[in-house]
Amino acid sequence: MNVRTLASAGTLESSDAYVEVLPSDGGVTVEVESIVKRQFGAAIEASVREVAAALDVASCEIRIHDRGALDCVIRARVETAIRRAGGDE
């Protein structure tokens, strides 16, 4: 899937995550801002990369603003934002 435009999903409410996906060159880059980054930052980034790989995304920039969301919420927000950015090909 090609990321063609800026798209987002989620909120900044407690126990949620706000995800932005932008077009980029040169692979998938992930930026994590989280209240639990010290404990779960690596796991959040791994989940984001797994979702991007499952959707066959070759290159994009993904920004996560996490407010303590569960892994399933993060994955759903990332998938939604990627599909919105790619036009749900």
Secondary structure as a PSIPRED ss2 file (coil, helix, strand):
# PSIPRED VFORMAT (PSIPRED V4.0)

   1 M C   1.000  0.000  0.000
   2 N C   1.000  0.000  0.000
   3 V C   1.000  0.000  0.000
   4 R C   1.000  0.000  0.000
   5 T C   1.000  0.000  0.000
   6 L C   1.000  0.000  0.000
   7 A E   0.000  0.000  1.000
   8 S E   0.000  0.000  1.000
   9 A E   0.000  0.000  1.000
  10 G E   0.000  0.000  1.000
  11 T C   1.000  0.000  0.000
  12 L C   1.000  0.000  0.000
  13 E C   1.000  0.000  0.000
  14 S C   1.000  0.000  0.000
  15 S C   1.000  0.000  0.000
  16 D C   1.000  0.000  0.000
  17 A E   0.000  0.000  1.000
  18 Y E   0.000  0.000  1.000
  19 V E   0.000  0.000  1.000
  20 E E   0.000  0.000  1.000
  21 V E   0.000  0.000  1.000
  22 L E   0.000  0.000  1.000
  23 P C   1.000  0.000  0.000
  24 S C   1.000  0.000  0.000
  25 D C   1.000  0.000  0.000
  26 G C   1.000  0.000  0.000
  27 G C   1.000  0.000  0.000
  28 V E   0.000  0.000  1.000
  29 T E   0.000  0.000  1.000
  30 V E   0.000  0.000  1.000
  31 E E   0.000  0.000  1.000
  32 V E   0.000  0.000  1.000
  33 E E   0.000  0.000  1.000
  34 S E   0.000  0.000  1.000
  35 I C   1.000  0.000  0.000
  36 V C   1.000  0.000  0.000
  37 K H   0.000  1.000  0.000
  38 R H   0.000  1.000  0.000
  39 Q H   0.000  1.000  0.000
  40 F H   0.000  1.000  0.000
  41 G H   0.000  1.000  0.000
  42 A H   0.000  1.000  0.000
  43 A H   0.000  1.000  0.000
  44 I H   0.000  1.000  0.000
  45 E H   0.000  1.000  0.000
  46 A H   0.000  1.000  0.000
  47 S H   0.000  1.000  0.000
  48 V H   0.000  1.000  0.000
  49 R H   0.000  1.000  0.000
  50 E H   0.000  1.000  0.000
  51 V H   0.000  1.000  0.000
  52 A H   0.000  1.000  0.000
  53 A H   0.000  1.000  0.000
  54 A H   0.000  1.000  0.000
  55 L C   1.000  0.000  0.000
  56 D C   1.000  0.000  0.000
  57 V C   1.000  0.000  0.000
  58 A C   1.000  0.000  0.000
  59 S C   1.000  0.000  0.000
  60 C E   0.000  0.000  1.000
  61 E E   0.000  0.000  1.000
  62 I E   0.000  0.000  1.000
  63 R E   0.000  0.000  1.000
  64 I E   0.000  0.000  1.000
  65 H E   0.000  0.000  1.000
  66 D E   0.000  0.000  1.000
  67 R C   1.000  0.000  0.000
  68 G C   1.000  0.000  0.000
  69 A C   1.000  0.000  0.000
  70 L C   1.000  0.000  0.000
  71 D H   0.000  1.000  0.000
  72 C H   0.000  1.000  0.000
  73 V H   0.000  1.000  0.000
  74 I H   0.000  1.000  0.000
  75 R H   0.000  1.000  0.000
  76 A H   0.000  1.000  0.000
  77 R H   0.000  1.000  0.000
  78 V H   0.000  1.000  0.000
  79 E H   0.000  1.000  0.000
  80 T H   0.000  1.000  0.000
  81 A H   0.000  1.000  0.000
  82 I H   0.000  1.000  0.000
  83 R H   0.000  1.000  0.000
  84 R H   0.000  1.000  0.000
  85 A H   0.000  1.000  0.000
  86 G H   0.000  1.000  0.000
  87 G C   1.000  0.000  0.000
  88 D C   1.000  0.000  0.000
  89 E C   1.000  0.000  0.000
